[in-house]
Amino acid sequence: MPRRLPPLNALRAFEAAARHLSFKDAADELGVTPAAVSQQVKLLEEHVGAALFRRLTRALVLTETAQLALPALRAGFDHLADAAEILSSDTRQSVLTVSVAPSFGAKWLVPRLSRFQAAHPDIDVLIDAADRLVDFERDTVDMALRFGPGGYPGLVVERLFADRLFPVCSPALLKGAHPLRLPEDLRHHHLIHYQKPQLSDADPAWAMWLRAAGVEGVDGTRGPRFSAHTLALEAAVAGQGVALVESSLVEDDLASGRLVRPFAEVAQMETEFSYNIVYPQARAQQPKIRHFRDWVLAEARAFLGVQDRPRDDDAGAVAGEAAEDGLSNAAE
């Protein structure tokens, strides 16, 4: 039997007006005039033969009938959006757009990306480097890698890993007038802070790490602040102080010797939030989404395996050599 449905524009106007309880706000969302929204709602009321709003002097109130119908109508629009996403997915199948924070993208994702490209040469990856939150309904983004608490309503969220924080510095700071041998030696050096632009105070991570390490007499709030991880790391490379950074952002710098861990024996501090894969449920079965999801989860497992593997730490060895040099110089 053919379905006898009201006009779609009338349903859209009613759903928006019911959500905002305002013809004006609904009009702003739909890009039309309030009069057009009112006309569409009136058309729907005539179609169903029932009033949907009680129009008060300064407010709109849903009738009981409208309140009962609204949840099903919202679910229907969600299903329509999911179906439209599936229908249009084939036209964009060869390009996968991934939103990622610039620092995590540059330091962790991009160095690994060639392995995904080798395994899936038919999928072209477009990296959208941005700190802004993604609106999957409006932005041309397929999925996102985000650092946060997870649990984003209406989206699939899969945990990659919670990062670990530890101090790093230039190898030059392991020697000199005040060589870094023990955490207490930090009192002689600047503490470099990464400060999120939206916060008014410095990131409290240094103070937390000092407490966890049992260090006293070092002010964890002092030192230069940077609004980008990359700038904080470059300041550390230049020998301007000691930075407290996530392990995922310093792999290459530690491997190349540009940075070292001065206190490798001191426990690392795990971050409160974690890195997550985020994407709409409607896209879960798209091949490009599934392939990238499986690949990035495997990369995260490998990364954690390397992090947990017992090994001799080069920075610790360098620190030991610096300590021996200092003792020799003192003896002379």
PyMOL commands that set and color helices and strands:
alter all, ss='L'
color gray80, all
select helices_A, chain A and resi 8-20+23-30+34-48+64-92+102-119+171-174+183-188+205-212+229-237+247-249+251-256+281-283+287-308+314-331
alter helices_A, ss='H'
color red, helices_A
select strands_A, chain A and resi 53-55+60-62+95-100+124-129+143-148+155-161+164-168+191-194+225-226+242-246+269-270+274-280
alter strands_A, ss='S'
color yellow, strands_A
deselect
rebuild
show_as cartoon
